[in-house]
């Protein structure tokens, strides 16, 4: 029996070491009592000094933690990139199904961007070259962070970042982009803004990311599929057009088929992103830049 327990324990330890995971409660030591808001660390065997914070999708109502989280992190590790899967706050299933936030409370903007900015702070303590990757609603979140990094959403919490909140780069995979255009993904809009603010024209405008693309000053990679049945592909086209108009460094890679919610499992887009990332790195000759 002792030998069996020893084997089981050793196997468990081995699994943990192989996974290379460390769960980090990002609000520990602050006034924010959100123990479930965590960031899971995935470290490669031979890192290249780059780290990516991954934001899974889920309409700002839940999180696709495996397909758009763990699986992505492991794939990035294979390229020598450290990965941090952020389990940011969402509206939750009850708010989605029964509109419980109509009575007040619940998670809504700006909690999600606060979680991401806090994560950026923490990861930048360890890495200089920190980028963001988001899927669906998570794509909207990382693009928001890129556009509004000059705004300290943590200020109401008494937190003043000692580092720049600017991401080195952003990858947005089948992202939600607009809250005003006909292609708006309404579930994500409601998930982020709540039952009341979803109708606020100012909030809709400020979080329609194609309208403020001039604020982005890091390389952006976008990919999606034309047959996406959930988030209309026009979202990515709007962002691509806006970045082009403002002469922002970006690459848009659309695919004819593939649907939605596939993570890194289809179309080999991850390899194209890696190639784009390396190309952008080679273009940078100012060593004072973080990317």
C-alpha positions as CSV (number, residue, x, y, z in Angstrom):
1,X,0.0,0.0,0.0
2,X,2.9,2.3,0.9
3,X,4.5,1.7,-2.5
4,X,1.2,2.4,-4.3
5,X,0.8,5.7,-2.5
6,X,4.4,6.6,-3.3
7,X,3.9,5.9,-7.0
8,X,0.7,7.9,-7.0
9,X,2.3,10.8,-5.2
10,X,5.4,10.7,-7.5
11,X,3.1,10.7,-10.6
12,X,1.2,13.6,-9.3
13,X,4.4,15.6,-8.7
14,X,5.6,14.7,-12.2
15,X,2.4,15.9,-13.7
16,X,2.7,19.2,-11.9
17,X,6.3,19.7,-12.9
18,X,5.6,18.8,-16.6
19,X,2.7,21.2,-16.6
20,X,4.9,23.9,-15.2
21,X,1.8,25.6,-13.7
22,X,1.6,28.1,-10.9
23,X,-1.7,29.7,-10.0
24,X,-1.3,33.3,-9.1
25,X,-4.1,35.2,-7.2
26,X,-3.6,38.5,-8.9
27,X,-5.3,40.6,-6.3
28,X,-3.5,39.2,-3.3
29,X,-2.2,41.9,-1.0
30,X,-4.7,44.5,-2.3
31,X,-8.0,45.8,-1.3
32,X,-9.8,43.8,-4.0
33,X,-11.2,40.6,-2.4
34,X,-11.3,38.5,-5.5
35,X,-9.5,35.3,-4.7
36,X,-10.9,33.5,-7.8
37,X,-9.4,36.0,-10.2
38,X,-6.2,34.1,-11.0
39,X,-3.4,33.8,-13.6
40,X,-2.0,30.4,-14.4
41,X,1.7,30.4,-15.3
42,X,3.1,28.1,-18.0
43,X,6.8,28.3,-18.5
44,X,8.7,26.8,-21.4
45,X,11.9,24.7,-21.0
46,X,14.0,27.3,-22.9
47,X,12.3,30.7,-22.9
48,X,13.2,33.5,-25.3
49,X,12.4,36.3,-22.8
50,X,8.9,36.8,-24.2
51,X,5.7,36.4,-22.2
52,X,2.1,36.5,-23.3
53,X,-1.0,37.0,-21.2
54,X,-3.9,35.0,-22.6
55,X,-7.5,36.1,-22.3
56,X,-10.0,33.3,-23.1
57,X,-13.3,34.2,-24.7
58,X,-16.8,33.5,-23.5
59,X,-18.9,36.6,-24.3
60,X,-17.8,38.3,-21.1
61,X,-20.2,35.8,-19.4
62,X,-17.9,32.8,-18.9
63,X,-14.4,31.6,-19.9
64,X,-13.3,29.0,-22.4
65,X,-10.5,28.0,-20.0
66,X,-9.1,24.9,-21.9
67,X,-9.4,25.5,-25.7
68,X,-8.7,29.2,-25.4
69,X,-6.5,29.0,-22.3
70,X,-4.5,26.0,-21.3
71,X,-4.2,24.6,-24.8
72,X,-3.0,27.9,-26.1
73,X,-0.4,28.3,-23.3
74,X,1.1,24.9,-24.0
75,X,1.3,25.7,-27.7
76,X,3.1,29.0,-26.9
77,X,5.6,27.1,-24.7
78,X,6.6,25.0,-27.6
79,X,7.9,28.3,-29.2
80,X,9.8,29.2,-26.1
81,X,7.2,31.8,-25.0
82,X,6.1,32.0,-21.4
83,X,2.3,32.1,-21.1
84,X,-0.1,33.4,-18.4
85,X,-3.7,32.4,-18.7
86,X,-5.9,35.1,-17.1
87,X,-9.2,34.0,-15.5
88,X,-10.6,37.5,-15.4
89,X,-14.0,38.4,-14.0
90,X,-17.1,37.7,-16.1
91,X,-20.8,38.3,-15.7
92,X,-21.5,34.6,-15.0
93,X,-24.1,32.1,-16.0
94,X,-26.8,33.5,-13.8
95,X,-26.4,37.0,-15.3
96,X,-26.5,35.5,-18.8
97,X,-29.6,33.4,-18.2
98,X,-31.7,35.4,-15.8
99,X,-30.4,39.0,-16.1
100,X,-29.6,39.1,-12.4
101,X,-27.5,42.2,-12.7
102,X,-30.7,44.3,-13.4
103,X,-31.1,44.4,-9.6
104,X,-27.6,45.8,-9.2
105,X,-24.2,44.3,-8.4
106,X,-22.4,41.7,-10.4
107,X,-19.3,41.9,-12.6
108,X,-19.2,44.4,-15.4
109,X,-16.9,47.0,-17.0
110,X,-14.3,48.2,-15.8
111,X,-13.6,45.0,-13.7
112,X,-12.4,43.0,-16.6
113,X,-9.9,45.6,-17.8
114,X,-8.8,46.2,-14.2
115,X,-8.0,42.5,-14.0
116,X,-5.9,42.6,-17.2
117,X,-4.0,45.7,-16.2
118,X,-3.2,44.2,-12.9
119,X,-2.0,41.1,-14.7
120,X,0.2,43.2,-16.9
121,X,1.7,44.8,-13.9
122,X,2.6,41.5,-12.3
123,X,4.0,39.8,-15.5
124,X,6.1,42.9,-16.3
125,X,7.9,42.5,-13.0
126,X,9.4,39.3,-14.5
127,X,9.5,40.0,-18.2
128,X,10.2,43.1,-20.3
129,X,8.6,41.9,-23.5
130,X,5.0,41.3,-22.5
131,X,2.3,40.9,-25.1
132,X,-1.4,40.0,-25.1
133,X,-3.5,37.3,-26.9
134,X,-7.3,37.2,-26.7
135,X,-10.0,35.1,-28.2
136,X,-13.5,36.3,-29.1
137,X,-14.6,38.5,-26.1
138,X,-11.0,38.1,-24.8
139,X,-9.9,39.6,-28.1
140,X,-12.0,42.6,-27.3
141,X,-10.4,42.8,-23.9
142,X,-6.8,42.7,-25.1
143,X,-7.5,45.3,-27.8
144,X,-9.1,47.5,-25.1
145,X,-5.9,47.2,-23.1
146,X,-3.9,48.2,-26.2
147,X,-6.1,51.3,-26.9
148,X,-6.4,52.5,-23.4
149,X,-3.1,51.6,-21.8
150,X,-2.6,55.3,-21.0
151,X,-5.7,55.2,-18.8
152,X,-5.0,53.7,-15.3
153,X,-8.2,51.8,-14.6
154,X,-6.6,50.8,-11.3
155,X,-6.5,54.3,-10.0
156,X,-9.9,54.0,-8.1
157,X,-8.4,51.1,-6.2
158,X,-5.4,53.2,-5.1
159,X,-3.0,51.4,-7.4
160,X,-0.4,53.3,-9.3
161,X,1.6,51.0,-11.7
162,X,5.4,51.3,-11.6
163,X,5.5,50.0,-15.2
164,X,3.9,51.1,-18.4
165,X,0.7,49.3,-19.1
166,X,1.4,49.3,-22.8
167,X,1.5,45.8,-24.3
168,X,4.5,45.0,-26.6
169,X,2.1,43.4,-29.1
170,X,-1.5,42.1,-29.4
171,X,-3.0,39.0,-31.1
172,X,-6.7,39.1,-31.5
173,X,-8.3,35.8,-32.6
174,X,-11.9,36.0,-34.0
175,X,-12.3,39.1,-31.8
176,X,-15.4,41.0,-30.8
177,X,-14.6,44.6,-32.0
178,X,-17.6,46.8,-32.4
179,X,-20.4,47.7,-30.0
180,X,-22.1,50.1,-32.4
181,X,-22.0,48.5,-35.9
182,X,-24.6,46.0,-37.3
183,X,-22.1,43.2,-36.7
184,X,-22.1,43.8,-33.0
185,X,-22.0,40.7,-30.8
186,X,-24.7,41.7,-28.5
187,X,-24.2,39.0,-25.9
188,X,-20.6,40.3,-25.4
189,X,-21.8,43.8,-25.2
190,X,-24.4,42.9,-22.5
191,X,-21.8,40.7,-20.7
192,X,-19.4,43.5,-20.4
193,X,-21.6,46.5,-19.8
194,X,-24.6,45.0,-18.0
195,X,-28.3,45.5,-18.4
196,X,-28.2,49.3,-18.2
197,X,-24.9,50.5,-19.6
198,X,-25.3,48.3,-22.7
199,X,-27.7,51.0,-23.9
200,X,-25.4,53.9,-23.1
201,X,-24.3,55.5,-26.4
202,X,-21.1,56.9,-24.8
203,X,-20.1,53.5,-23.5
204,X,-20.9,51.8,-26.8
205,X,-18.8,54.3,-28.6
206,X,-15.8,54.2,-26.3
207,X,-15.6,50.4,-26.4
208,X,-16.2,50.1,-30.2
209,X,-12.5,49.5,-30.8
210,X,-12.5,50.3,-34.5
211,X,-13.4,53.9,-33.7
212,X,-10.3,54.5,-31.6
213,X,-7.7,52.5,-33.5
214,X,-5.5,55.6,-33.6
215,X,-4.7,55.0,-30.0
216,X,-2.9,51.7,-30.6
217,X,0.8,51.9,-30.9
218,X,1.9,48.3,-30.8
219,X,1.9,45.6,-33.5
220,X,-1.5,43.9,-33.9
221,X,-2.2,40.5,-35.4
222,X,-5.8,39.6,-36.3
223,X,-7.3,36.4,-37.6
224,X,-10.7,34.9,-38.0
225,X,-12.9,32.9,-40.4
226,X,-15.5,34.1,-42.9
227,X,-17.9,31.4,-41.8
228,X,-17.8,32.3,-38.1
229,X,-21.4,31.8,-36.9
230,X,-21.0,33.6,-33.6
231,X,-18.9,36.7,-34.0
232,X,-19.4,38.1,-37.5
233,X,-16.2,38.3,-39.5
234,X,-17.0,42.0,-40.2
235,X,-15.7,42.8,-36.7
236,X,-12.1,42.0,-37.8
237,X,-12.6,43.7,-41.1
238,X,-13.6,46.9,-39.4
239,X,-10.5,46.8,-37.2
240,X,-8.3,46.0,-40.1
241,X,-9.6,48.9,-42.1
242,X,-9.2,51.3,-39.1
243,X,-5.6,50.2,-38.4
244,X,-4.9,50.6,-42.1
245,X,-6.3,54.1,-42.2
246,X,-4.2,55.2,-39.2
247,X,-1.1,53.5,-40.6
248,X,-0.7,51.1,-37.7
249,X,1.5,48.1,-37.9
250,X,-0.7,45.1,-38.2
251,X,-1.4,41.9,-40.1
252,X,-4.9,40.5,-40.8
253,X,-5.1,36.9,-41.8
254,X,-8.7,35.8,-42.7
255,X,-9.6,32.2,-43.5
256,X,-12.6,31.0,-45.6
257,X,-13.6,28.3,-43.1
258,X,-13.0,27.3,-39.5
259,X,-15.9,28.7,-37.6
260,X,-15.5,30.0,-34.1
261,X,-13.9,28.9,-30.8
262,X,-11.2,26.7,-32.3
263,X,-8.3,28.1,-30.3
264,X,-5.0,27.1,-31.9
265,X,-6.4,23.9,-33.4
266,X,-7.2,25.1,-36.9
267,X,-5.7,26.9,-39.9
268,X,-2.1,27.0,-38.5
269,X,-2.6,30.7,-37.7
270,X,-0.2,30.4,-34.8
271,X,2.8,29.9,-37.1
272,X,1.8,33.0,-39.1
273,X,1.6,35.0,-35.9
274,X,5.1,33.8,-34.8
275,X,6.5,34.8,-38.2
276,X,4.8,38.2,-38.0
277,X,6.1,38.7,-34.4
278,X,9.7,37.9,-35.4
279,X,9.5,40.2,-38.4
280,X,8.3,43.0,-36.1
281,X,11.0,42.4,-33.6
282,X,13.7,42.6,-36.3
283,X,12.3,46.0,-37.4
284,X,12.9,47.5,-34.0
285,X,16.3,49.0,-33.6
286,X,15.6,51.2,-30.6
287,X,16.7,49.2,-27.6
288,X,14.7,51.4,-25.2
289,X,11.6,49.9,-26.6
290,X,10.0,46.9,-24.8
291,X,9.4,45.2,-28.1
